Amino acid sequence: MYPLMEIPVLKAVLMGIVEGATEFLPVSSTGHLILAGHVLGLSGGAVKVFEIAIQSGAMIAVLWHYRARFYRDVRGIVSDAAAQRFWMNIAVAFAPSALAGLAFGSWIVAHLFTPVTVAVAFIAGGVAILWAERRRHRVRVANVEEMTWRDALKIGIAQCLALIPGTSRSAATIIGGLLFGCSRKVATEFSFFLAVPTLFAAGVYQIARESTLLSVADIASFAAGAATAFVSALASVRWLLRYVSSHDFTLFAWYRIAFGILVLATAEADVVDWSP
């Protein structure tokens, strides 16, 4: 057990950089945090709460990048049909994973968080991306405003796959969006928007559940981790939007496959503990 209050600020900063840089890429931030935590010598229940909590910094990065849009849609929620449709789509997409997480989250942590499961999810996700990119991609939804609640529901159901360790929430929603007829930009942006309620709910739930592990002395570590997660996530979001404007997701597919092999190798050699 590594009490959170004993995490040096420098290590909290490094963990925040890893969280922000990987949260919105289709590569699984959880897997990278586990590896980073091992390298930095961090483990224990309180550290896991810390990892969930600093996701707030990454979430705020999305709010900041799209601040004009969110401001417009909040103001128009009563009278603007487009704003109402946007928030309805977010709510519809969020519901499946929220319900599935509450129903099966504890079982998944207890039974699926194994090196083999994590590695297989990484590799399977990479193969799924390769398949999705090589099939004929018919774009039916060219911008987020064209999405219907049915499109949102399909992506929300796809997000449920992210409950399997190593899958990646971003990968599940982005690839789901591509398969259901969204353009790369729409699939990527909607994945960003859907991250806001998902990360917020996960953070609040985990902190409330494990509040006894935390104390006022943890504020410095939380602040450092969340701040650097914000900065690195903002850079990552902006980079990914530029990247998908002229590239596909094949690079991430091969990276996932390589990372999955790394998980198996480090687990087999008993180098990294891939437990939840």
TIZA-746261 format. One record per atom (N, C-alpha, C): x, y, z. Coordinates in steps of 0.02 Angstrom, whole numbers, padded with zeros to 5 digits, always signed. Atoms other than C-alpha are relative to their C-alpha. Layout:
<drenpas>
XYZ/...
</drenpas>
This chain:
<drenpas>
+00042-00060+00000/+00000+00000+00000/+00044+00062+00000/-00037-00063+00005/+00066+00172-00047/-00047+00056+00018/+00046-00054-00019/-00026+00308+00053/+00008+00059-00047/-00001-00053+00050/-00073+00448-00065/+00040+00060+00025/-00033-00059-00026/-00005+00583+00050/+00076-00006-00004/-00072+00009+00006/+00168+00508+00028/+00025+00001-00072/-00021-00004+00069/+00170+00523-00161/+00035+00066-00011/-00035-00064+00014/+00303+00652-00205/-00035+00037-00057/+00034-00040+00050/+00236+00795-00309/+00027-00015-00069/-00029+00014+00066/+00358+00754-00450/-00031-00063-00030/+00031+00061+00026/+00286+00578-00465/-00073+00012-00018/+00069-00017+00017/+00110+00649-00461/-00004+00036-00067/-00004-00037+00064/+00159+00765-00604/+00010-00049-00058/-00014+00048+00053/+00229+00621-00707/-00062-00044-00014/+00061+00039+00011/+00071+00518-00679/-00053+00042-00035/+00047-00043+00034/-00033+00667-00732/+00014+00008-00074/-00020-00004+00070/+00065+00683-00893/-00022-00062-00038/+00019+00063+00032/+00036+00499-00933/-00076-00003-00008/+00073+00002+00003/-00150+00512-00892/-00027+00045-00055/+00025-00047+00049/-00180+00666-00997/+00019-00018-00071/-00024+00016+00067/-00076+00608-01144/-00036-00059-00030/+00029+00062+00026/-00164+00440-01159/-00076-00005+00007/+00072+00007-00014/-00343+00471-01098/-00043+00002-00063/+00043-00009+00059/-00412+00525-01267/+00027-00034-00062/-00027+00040+00055/-00302+00418-01378/-00027-00071+00006/+00028+00068-00004/-00367+00243-01423/+00052-00052+00020/-00055+00044-00021/-00228+00159-01323/-00007-00024+00072/+00013+00020-00070/-00299+00134-01145/+00045+00036+00049/-00038-00037-00051/-00243+00260-01014/+00013-00044+00061/-00008+00042-00059/-00269+00129-00878/+00063-00044-00006/-00059+00041+00010/-00138+00013-00951/+00064+00039+00008/-00060-00041-00004/-00013+00154-00966/+00012+00025+00072/-00008-00021-00069/-00047+00214-00788/+00027-00057+00043/-00027+00058-00037/-00016+00038-00722/+00075-00006-00011/-00071+00006+00016/+00150+00031-00813/+00039+00058+00030/-00034-00058-00029/+00197+00208-00759/+00005-00005+00075/+00000+00008-00072/+00148+00171-00579/+00053-00051+00022/-00050+00050-00016/+00259+00017-00581/+00070+00031-00004/-00066-00031+00010/+00407+00116-00649/+00016+00049+00056/-00009-00050-00053/+00381+00251-00518/-00004-00028+00070/+00004+00031-00065/+00357+00127-00377/-00064+00017+00038/+00063-00018-00031/+00175+00174-00344/-00049-00058-00004/+00050+00053+00000/+00044+00046-00292/-00044+00010+00061/+00045-00003-00057/-00101+00022-00173/-00066+00033-00017/+00068-00025+00012/-00284+00070-00159/-00004+00074-00008/+00003-00072+00004/-00254+00254-00128/+00028+00027-00066/-00029-00021+00063/-00147+00269-00283/-00050-00010-00057/+00051+00012+00050/-00288+00193-00386/-00053+00055+00002/+00047-00055-00006/-00405+00326-00317/+00030+00063-00031/-00036-00057+00029/-00276+00456-00365/-00004-00001-00076/+00001+00007+00073/-00270+00389-00543/-00069+00018-00028/+00068-00017+00022/-00459+00403-00558/-00013+00075+00008/+00014-00070-00015/-00463+00575-00479/+00033+00048-00049/-00034-00047+00044/-00335+00656-00593/-00029+00000-00070/+00036-00003+00063/-00446+00612-00740/-00040+00064-00006/+00037-00063+00002/-00538+00770-00690/+00038+00053-00039/-00040-00048+00038/-00393+00869-00762/-00008-00010-00074/+00009+00016+00071/-00411+00779-00929/-00070+00021-00023/+00069-00019+00017/-00599+00808-00926/-00006+00076-00009/+00004-00073+00005/-00577+00994-00895/+00034+00025-00064/-00033-00019+00062/-00459+01001-01045/-00050+00000-00059/+00051+00003+00052/-00604+00948-01157/-00048+00058+00007/+00045-00056-00011/-00718+01076-01077/+00032+00066-00022/-00034-00061+00019/-00588+01210-01106/+00007+00006-00076/-00010-00002+00072/-00551+01164-01286/-00065+00015-00036/+00065-00010+00032/-00737+01161-01330/-00043+00048+00042/+00037-00044-00046/-00786+01299-01207/-00053+00041-00035/+00051-00040+00036/-00876+01403-01339/-00060-00043-00017/+00055+00044+00017/-00979+01255-01394/-00041-00019+00062/+00037+00019-00061/-01023+01198-01218/-00039+00060+00027/+00036-00060-00023/-01069+01377-01170/-00063+00012-00041/+00058-00009+00044/-01183+01391-01321/-00054-00051+00013/+00050+00053-00009/-01266+01224-01291/-00031+00001+00069/+00031-00008-00066/-01292+01257-01106/-00052+00056-00002/+00047-00056+00005/-01373+01424-01145/-00062-00019-00040/+00056+00016+00044/-01483+01345-01279/-00040-00061+00020/+00032+00063-00019/-01540+01193-01181/-00076+00007+00007/+00073-00010-00009/-01713+01269-01151/-00035+00014-00066/+00035-00024+00059/-01750+01345-01321/+00029-00022-00067/-00033+00018+00062/-01626+01280-01450/-00005-00075-00013/+00011+00071+00015/-01673+01115-01533/+00066-00036-00011/-00065+00031+00012/-01493+01081-01587/+00035-00014+00066/-00031+00009-00065/-01430+01105-01409/-00034-00056+00039/+00037+00052-00034/-01567+00994-01340/+00018-00069-00028/-00018+00064+00031/-01524+00857-01465/+00071-00020+00021/-00068+00014-00020/-01339+00871-01419/+00002-00030+00070/-00001+00025-00069/-01371+00847-01232/-00037-00066+00006/+00035+00064-00001/-01496+00708-01265/+00046-00055-00025/-00046+00051+00026/-01366+00616-01369/+00053-00018+00050/-00050+00013-00052/-01237+00634-01231/-00030-00044+00054/+00033+00039-00053/-01360+00568-01102/-00015-00071-00023/+00016+00067+00028/-01415+00422-01213/+00064-00042-00005/-00063+00037+00008/-01234+00374-01250/+00032-00018+00066/-00030+00012-00065/-01182+00387-01068/-00035-00056+00039/+00040+00046-00040/-01322+00279-00998/+00022-00073-00002/-00017+00072+00000/-01269+00104-01058/+00061-00017+00042/-00060+00016-00038/-01093+00109-00985/-00009+00014+00074/+00013-00014-00071/-01154+00189-00824/-00037-00057+00033/+00039+00055-00028/-01281+00052-00796/+00041-00064+00002/-00041+00060+00002/-01161-00085-00849/+00055+00002+00053/-00052-00007-00050/-01026-00016-00736/-00025-00013+00070/+00030+00011-00066/-01140-00013-00585/-00017-00074+00010/+00022+00069-00006/-01203-00188-00622/+00058-00050+00002/-00052+00051+00008/-01042-00276-00669/+00071+00023+00018/-00067-00027-00012/-00897-00162-00619/+00040-00040+00050/-00037+00037-00052/-00849-00255-00460/+00019-00070-00024/-00015+00066+00026/-00860-00424-00546/+00057+00003-00050/-00052-00007+00051/-00752-00363-00689/+00068+00010+00032/-00063-00011-00035/-00618-00298-00571/+00026-00063+00032/-00020+00061-00036/-00618-00461-00475/+00021-00056-00047/-00011+00059+00042/-00614-00579-00624/+00035+00013-00067/-00028-00013+00066/-00554-00493-00783/+00065+00039+00000/-00060-00041-00001/-00411-00384-00725/+00061-00045+00010/-00057+00045-00001/-00276-00511-00766/+00046+00019-00058/-00045-00017+00055/-00121-00493-00876/-00024-00025-00068/+00023+00029+00063/-00194-00608-01008/-00059+00041-00028/+00058-00039+00022/-00359-00512-01015/+00021+00068-00027/-00024-00066+00021/-00271-00344-01025/+00036-00004-00068/-00038+00008+00062/-00152-00406-01161/-00046-00016-00059/+00046+00019+00053/-00290-00488-01262/-00043+00060-00022/+00041-00059+00017/-00395-00329-01252/+00041+00050-00041/-00043-00045+00039/-00248-00225-01313/+00006-00025-00072/-00012+00028+00066/-00212-00342-01458/-00065-00003-00041/+00064+00004+00035/-00395-00372-01502/-00023+00069-00023/+00018-00068+00020/-00425-00185-01502/+00040+00024-00060/-00041-00017+00058/-00279-00162-01620/-00024-00033-00063/+00026+00037+00058/-00346-00295-01737/-00066+00031-00023/+00065-00030+00017/-00519-00215-01729/+00010+00066-00037/-00014-00063+00034/-00446-00047-01779/+00024-00013-00071/-00024+00017+00067/-00353-00125-01926/-00058-00021-00045/+00057+00023+00039/-00513-00210-01982/-00046+00058-00018/+00045-00056+00012/-00617-00052-01963/+00029+00048-00052/-00031-00046+00048/-00492+00050-02063/+00005-00030-00070/-00009+00031+00065/-00475-00077-02203/-00066-00015-00035/+00065+00010+00032/-00660-00101-02232/-00022+00065-00033/+00026-00060+00034/-00756+00018-02343/-00037+00043+00050/+00028-00045-00050/-00799+00168-02237/-00049+00048-00033/+00052-00043+00028/-00964+00246-02287/-00021+00050+00053/+00015-00053-00048/-00986+00413-02199/-00073+00021-00008/+00070-00021-00001/-01167+00445-02152/-00010+00061+00044/+00004-00056-00046/-01137+00570-02012/+00063+00042-00007/-00059-00041+00015/-01021+00712-02066/+00016+00051+00054/-00014-00044-00057/-01038+00820-01911/-00044-00021+00059/+00034+00022-00061/-01096+00798-01731/-00073+00020+00000/+00069-00023+00001/-01255+00898-01762/-00046-00047-00038/+00041+00046+00039/-01315+00763-01883/-00015-00065+00037/+00011+00063-00036/-01309+00625-01753/-00071-00004+00027/+00065+00013-00030/-01473+00548-01698/+00010-00036+00066/-00006+00035-00064/-01511+00469-01531/+00018-00073-00011/-00018+00070+00015/-01493+00299-01614/+00075-00007-00011/-00073+00000+00009/-01315+00342-01668/+00034+00004+00069/-00029-00008-00067/-01278+00398-01490/-00005-00063+00041/+00010+00062-00038/-01351+00240-01416/+00048-00054-00023/-00047+00050+00025/-01245+00130-01529/+00070+00012+00026/-00066-00017-00025/-01087+00222-01478/+00003-00012+00075/+00003+00012-00072/-01141+00212-01296/+00006-00073+00016/-00006+00073-00010/-01161+00024-01310/+00072-00022-00014/-00070+00016+00015/-00989+00015-01391/+00046+00019+00058/-00041-00022-00056/-00918+00111-01243/+00000-00051+00057/+00003+00052-00052/-00973-00032-01129/+00059-00048-00005/-00058+00045+00009/-00830-00134-01203/+00060+00025+00039/-00056-00028-00037/-00712-00015-01113/+00002-00023+00072/-00001+00028-00068/-00762-00097-00949/+00050-00059+00003/-00050+00054+00002/-00648-00240-01005/+00069+00032+00004/-00066-00032-00009/-00473-00193-00943/+00043-00005-00063/-00044-00001+00058/-00357-00140-01083/-00034+00019-00065/+00036-00015+00062/-00494-00102-01209/+00009+00072-00022/-00004-00072+00012/-00487+00089-01197/-00068+00029-00017/+00064-00034+00011/-00641+00199-01183/+00002+00037-00067/-00005-00038+00062/-00579+00308-01325/-00002-00046-00061/+00000+00047+00057/-00545+00159-01439/-00070-00027-00013/+00067+00029+00008/-00717+00084-01406/-00048+00049-00033/+00048-00049+00027/-00811+00245-01443/+00020+00024-00070/-00021-00023+00066/-00705+00302-01590/-00012-00053-00054/+00010+00054+00049/-00705+00134-01679/-00074-00015-00008/+00073+00009+00005/-00889+00112-01637/-00030+00053-00046/+00026-00053+00043/-00923+00281-01717/+00016-00011-00073/-00019+00014+00069/-00827+00233-01874/-00044-00055-00030/+00039+00056+00025/-00920+00068-01891/-00074+00019-00011/+00070-00019+00005/-01088+00155-01868/-00011+00058-00048/+00010-00049+00053/-01058+00280-02009/+00022+00071+00015/-00025-00067-00015/-00975+00429-01924/+00066+00012-00035/-00066-00017+00026/-00829+00520-02002/+00051-00005+00057/-00051+00005-00052/-00663+00509-01910/-00004+00060+00048/+00005-00060-00043/-00684+00688-01847/-00060-00005+00047/+00060+00006-00042/-00861+00655-01783/+00011-00052+00053/-00011+00054-00049/-00812+00491-01700/+00048+00023+00054/-00050-00025-00048/-00663+00576-01617/-00031+00052+00046/+00029-00054-00040/-00757+00731-01560/-00053-00027+00048/+00052+00026-00044/-00905+00634-01492/+00030-00041+00056/-00036+00035-00053/-00783+00524-01397/+00023+00049+00053/-00020-00053-00048/-00715+00684-01317/-00059+00022+00042/+00059-00025-00036/-00889+00747-01273/-00026-00052+00050/+00026+00053-00043/-00943+00580-01201/+00046-00012+00060/-00047+00009-00055/-00787+00577-01093/-00018+00043+00060/+00014-00047-00055/-00850+00724-00990/-00044-00031+00054/+00040+00032-00053/-00995+00637-00899/+00030-00065+00024/-00028+00064-00019/-00904+00470-00901/+00056+00008+00051/-00055-00010-00047/-00745+00532-00816/-00024+00033+00064/+00027-00033-00060/-00843+00645-00698/-00034-00051+00046/+00036+00050-00040/-00955+00502-00641/+00048-00050+00031/-00048+00049-00026/-00810+00381-00622/+00040+00030+00058/-00038-00033-00053/-00711+00507-00519/-00039+00009+00064/+00043-00012-00059/-00854+00553-00403/-00015-00066+00035/+00017+00065-00029/-00903+00371-00378/+00059-00030+00038/-00058+00032-00031/-00727+00310-00341/+00023+00037+00062/-00022-00039-00058/-00682+00453-00224/-00048-00009+00058/+00049+00010-00053/-00845+00434-00128/+00007-00069+00031/-00005+00069-00024/-00819+00247-00115/+00063-00012+00041/-00064+00011-00034/-00638+00259-00058/+00023+00061+00038/-00017-00063-00032/-00644+00424+00036/+00042-00010+00063/-00038+00013-00061/-00569+00344+00192/+00075-00005-00013/-00071+00006+00017/-00405+00323+00098/+00033+00068-00010/-00025-00066+00017/-00388+00511+00071/+00001+00046+00062/-00003-00050-00053/-00345+00660+00181/+00017+00068-00029/-00016-00068+00023/-00316+00848+00171/+00071+00004-00026/-00070-00001+00021/-00131+00811+00151/+00009-00022-00072/-00005+00024+00069/-00170+00737-00020/-00011+00055-00052/+00019-00053+00047/-00219+00905-00096/+00056+00017-00048/-00057-00018+00043/-00046+00944-00163/+00009-00051-00056/-00008+00051+00051/-00033+00777-00253/-00056+00001-00050/+00058-00005+00045/-00209+00792-00323/+00008+00059-00048/-00005-00061+00041/-00178+00970-00384/+00055-00008-00053/-00055+00008+00047/-00011+00927-00464/-00018-00049-00056/+00019+00050+00050/-00078+00772-00551/-00054+00025-00046/+00055-00025+00041/-00239+00854-00610/+00023+00056-00047/-00024-00056+00041/-00149+01010-00673/+00040-00024-00060/-00040+00025+00056/-00024+00914-00777/-00042-00044-00047/+00045+00038+00043/-00161+00797-00839/-00039+00048-00046/+00035-00050+00041/-00254+00953-00899/+00044+00023-00058/-00045-00026+00051/-00103+01020-00993/+00015-00052-00054/-00018+00052+00048/-00053+00855-01073/-00062-00023-00039/+00061+00019+00035/-00235+00811-01115/-00019+00052-00052/+00016-00053+00048/-00262+00979-01199/+00045-00006-00061/-00046+00009+00056/-00107+00952-01305/-00019-00063-00040/+00017+00062+00033/-00162+00774-01344/-00064+00007-00042/+00063-00011+00036/-00339+00825-01394/+00012+00040-00064/-00013-00043+00058/-00276+00961-01510/+00042-00037-00053/-00041+00038+00047/-00145+00847-01586/-00042-00052-00036/+00040+00053+00031/-00270+00706-01616/-00048+00027-00052/+00045-00031+00049/-00393+00822-01704/+00037+00017-00064/-00040-00014+00060/-00255+00878-01821/+00019-00065-00035/-00023+00063+00028/-00195+00700-01845/-00055-00034-00041/+00053+00036+00035/-00364+00626-01893/-00026+00037-00061/+00021-00037+00059/-00393+00763-02020/+00035-00025-00063/-00037+00024+00059/-00264+00680-02133/+00029-00070+00008/-00025+00068-00012/-00226+00508-02058/-00056-00045+00026/+00047+00047-00031/-00318+00351-02007/+00029-00023+00067/-00020+00022-00067/-00300+00255-01842/+00046-00062-00001/-00041+00060+00007/-00184+00118-01908/+00061+00002+00047/-00058-00007-00044/-00035+00186-01809/-00017-00023+00071/+00020+00020-00067/-00131+00161-01646/-00013-00075+00004/+00012+00072+00001/-00179-00015-01697/+00065-00038+00012/-00064+00036-00009/+00001-00072-01714/+00031+00015+00068/-00025-00017-00067/+00047+00020-01554/-00034-00043+00053/+00037+00041-00048/-00090-00073-01460/+00025-00072-00001/-00023+00069+00006/-00031-00241-01527/+00068-00007+00034/-00066+00002-00031/+00148-00202-01473/-00006+00006+00076/+00009-00008-00073/+00088-00145-01301/-00029-00063+00031/+00028+00063-00025/-00014-00304-01280/+00054-00052+00008/-00056+00047-00005/+00142-00407-01315/+00044+00018+00060/-00039-00023-00058/+00234-00300-01186/-00032-00022+00065/+00035+00022-00061/+00100-00339-01056/+00013-00073+00013/-00012+00072-00009/+00118-00526-01085/+00072-00014+00021/-00070+00012-00015/+00307-00517-01080/+00017+00020+00072/-00016-00023-00067/+00317-00415-00920/-00037-00040+00053/+00037+00042-00047/+00183-00521-00836/+00033-00069+00006/-00032+00065+00001/+00268-00684-00886/+00067+00002+00038/-00064-00007-00035/+00434-00620-00819/-00009+00025+00071/+00016-00025-00068/+00346-00559-00660/+00034+00067+00014/-00031-00066-00007/+00411-00383-00691/-00050+00053+00021/+00053-00049-00015/+00247-00285-00683/-00060-00035+00028/+00063+00027-00028/+00094-00318-00574/-00058+00034-00035/+00055-00028+00039/-00056-00293-00689/-00067-00009+00036/+00062+00005-00038/-00185-00316-00550/-00035+00068+00002/+00037-00063+00004/-00323-00183-00536/+00022+00051+00052/
</drenpas>
